[in-house]
Amino acid sequence: MEKTRAQTLSEAHELITGEREQQYGAPEESFGKIAQLWSMYLRRPVTAYDVAFMLHLLKTGRLMNGFHKDSNVDSIGYLALASEMAAP
């Protein structure tokens, strides 16, 4: 049976609000730390939003080699987090 859109979105929601948040902490905090490290490396400012969107692009690059369930769900999760971080 094929997975429905709602099931995929639900899986992504569960990951970014449950398991992953427990493992890595609040996304704003963990992506903020990543942004600081990337800013030092790139020698230019990087935001938590940039981190979320670039991680989505990482997963998109992997998906270009063929479908991978985890990359697909993770990509959706990163986009949701980017959208949340971009909200005023």
Summary of the structure (lengths in Angstrom):
residues: 88
radius of gyration: 13.7
end to end distance: 39.6
largest distance: 48.2
contacts: 221
relative contact order: 0.16
helix: 80%
strand: 0%
